[in-house]
Amino acid sequence: MDSSVAIRSDLTKQRGKTRLTLTAECIAPGCLPVPTSPVYPIRASVHGHTVVVTDCQRVGGTRSFLPAVEGMRACAAMGVVVTHAAFQTGHSSGVAGRLFGRFDLAVAVFFALSGYLLWRGHAAAARDLAPRPRTSHYLRSRAVRIMPAYVVAVVVILSLLPDADHASPTVWLANLTLTQIYVPLTLTGGLTQMWSLSVEAAFYLALPALALLARRIPVGARVPAIGALGVFSWAWAWAWIPVHTDPGLNPLNWPPAFFSWFAAGMLLAEWAHSPIGLPHRLARRRVLMAVAAVLAYLVAASPLAGPAGLVQGTATQFAVKTAMGALVAFALVAPLVLDRPDTPHRVLGTTGMVTLGRWSYGLFIWHLAALAMVFPVIGIFPFHGRMPTVLVVTLVFGFAIAAVSYALVESPCREALRRWEKRAKHIEPQDVDREADAIAP
């Protein structure tokens, strides 16, 4: 065997069977081993034991912490700010309105990232590469990750922001429980962007059930099943499934309408734990993925996907928009998670972008409040232009508030959960770290 390859053996017991794992790791320059990544398995039977022989064909996206993903999350958060700043400054018509308005597809990137990060543990478990994620830990992690900072934002904004306009108890309750998309007329000033967080919370709750159902199908059928569900979700716009709603509710803001965006990330999670194949080779062609993302974005910004600005289109236009959103998200995230372990990400993986990524959740929940503060500070009224100035000042204010939120609320709550779970011995420390960067939009 080549001297640049090292063999490591590991004898373990799993599900009542003895497993001998022989790992062939490239140690030559340019092919560094990544201990936390799963491997390309070849199974055989030797004297009644299961043997798994692996090589250095791995993907970088299975590592516990993904700096480039943090950077992409920062870009997505800023994209949401762009679309709202454009609308509030009157750039909601014509070509500019279409291009700026369709930055709302940044939400598709958020959903795809969540789909990938939260599904990859189940994808690994289905292939006997990792233990199944514990539902109890998962639910605690999700609640602690999003709710403390969110509740603080809701209380402050509903109490102090003039746009909240003395919110009723119904508005308070719906927003505090992330049920505002199901209760008529409860999306209120400073918090209207939270419809997507409500959708995200529904996905969190549904994911354990989806994982349970996925266990009942063969590994080879998981990708087609997820893809089929994603495509089927586009039919929600045509109301193929009858839904009767009260006035003031929009079923197109409900979770089934956006499952394809989560499915894009779930498919990437499945492929991240599969042998290197066509999806991996395509994802590693960055120029091709960039072209696909731009073309899908332009289609989403065209009349095919609805009118300019934040105006709702027809059912067909909505389906086109969600389909293009899934493609945009897939094309942007795939190169980050199906890349080789040693692939550099010179922009998204920098310290600055990682830091902004950590603050991205705070920027998302506070940016409309920051945007409302910007207009009196710079001395103009909404819908009167000056978008570049408004955007820059909003980002400065928003990230400043987000940094405080992260330091005083988000990080302490997550650390408290880690300490409690380690003391209670409910999970191993590496399991905590594996979900540490699974952050909501």
Protein Blocks (a to p, Z undefined) as FASTA:
>chain_A
ZZkbccddddddeehiacdddddddfbehiacdfkbccddddddeehiacddddfbdcfk
lpmbdfklmmmmmmmmmmmmmmmmmmmnopaghjklmmmmmmmmmmmmmmmmmmmmmmmm
mmmmmnopaccddfklmmmmmmmmmmmmmmmmmmmmmmmmmkloopafklmmmmmnopmm
mpghiacghilmmmmmmmmmmmmmmmmmmmmmmmmpcfklmmmmmmmmmmmmmmmmnoma
ccdddehiafklgmklmmmmmmmmmmmmmmmmgccdfklmmmmmmklmmmmmmmmmmmmm
mmknocehjbdcdfklmmmmmmmmmmmmmmmmmmmmmmcfklccfklmpmklmmmmmmmm
mmmmmmmmmmmmmmmmnopaehigjklmmmmmmmmmmmmmmmmmmmmmmmmmmmmmmmmm
mmnomacfklmmmmmmmccZZ
